[in-house]
Amino acid sequence: MRITRNIKMADVIHIDHWLLTVLKRFDISLGFGEKKVEEVCEMHSVDVDFFLEIANAYHDEHYFPRTHLQTYPVQLLVSYLKSTHEDYLTQIIPQIEEKISALISYYSNEGKNMSILQKFFLEYKKELSIHIQREEDRVFPYVLEIGKAHEALQLPQALYEQINRYSIHDYFKEHDDVEEKLYDLKNILLKYLPQGRISLLQQELINALFGLEKDLNNHSRIEDKVLVNKVAIMERELLTLYQSKL
Amino acid sequence: MSLPVVILMAESAIIRKGLMQILNEFREFEYKEADHPLRIDQLENAVNASLIVVSENLFHPELPLNQFLSDHHDLFPKLLILRFPGSTEALNFPVTTIYLGDSEQEVLSVCRKIVRKNFHDATPGENAEVSKREREIIRAVALGMTSKEISDMLFISPHTVITHRKNINRKLGIKTVSGLTVYAILNNIITTDELE
């Protein structure tokens, strides 16, 4: 179901409660009462078109950006993606780490050494941080530069060469095995831990990993569909502009 | 974990989505949709598809269905032609058909038969435990050996090592080297001391 500006914000969460994560990243607080999406956005000074774009891309895996919603500046998108990254590094990952530590001490009370799980998760965390760092250091500055040039209707020579050499599509072609490690960890927990009743802790940990996986997938969909699409349009327009000035 | 592919060629979105809805009762699929009669080689995965549903109203006198069929003999085992009430054109080929008015159960049972013929879930051995040779290879991988080193140690070809590794990844659902290391320790294939 498509989320629109006239739906009550509370109903949006009834449609898909995972969208709470998105609200959090927009700094929107609970207690919406009967307010509609556009009213809540206005209260929190959030661009409603931009909010709808993100909420729909997050919620619907077949979502494709509409051109009429493309009016928001790309800086908004970059700062949203950055707050997502921060959420991973400062909240979601540390919480999972804590649960893994707790699980390991649970096993060690039973005389089983499971510290290898912690080591594995640390490796995963390191890879994820590198992945995030690369985007923040290399991709986002490029995107912001394109945004600036697009706003000024001026394509500097250096940026012109950059677009031709390495465009936004190239940035997102590179891949790593961050996703594979998470997949492995889920299987290890589900299939290869010592047998026994499922504890609340295990249940929470597995829920958290499935939640993280889903969120990461939604996050990369926003990057692939919304960000790449928007930047590619700006790149094309800038190139046309450049050619017309020759 | 790969899903059977279903190709739905029908002009009407209602028909395509309706078929998906019915097929979802049966199992999970990967769908490819087209709203015009594509040449099969334009459709990715046509070779791997387990079921190709083609709506007859995509065809007309300049583009006859029988011509399409005579060009695609190789697809007959996976082809299902959707016929419309009142359609009179006789089909010159022995292909499976359903009618738009068929019940959900009929549609499902025809589709199920075709998919079962063309898609085999588990490659043999998928559900089996890892073999003795595979354990040896897991151990070597966990200790940090490359496929080349393993092939030298076990006197088997590098190609064989790679096949074993693929089978291991599939059986265990573990794809990375560090994941295999965790598995190896939890299953006493290596000890933590050996890793130092």
Interface residues (C-beta under 8 A of the other chain):
Chain A: N113 M114 S115 I116 L117 F120 E123 D177 E180 K181 Y183 D184 L185 N187 I188 K191 Y192 L193 P194
Chain B: L172 G173 I174 K175 T176 S178 G179 T181 V182 Y183 I185 L186 N187 T192
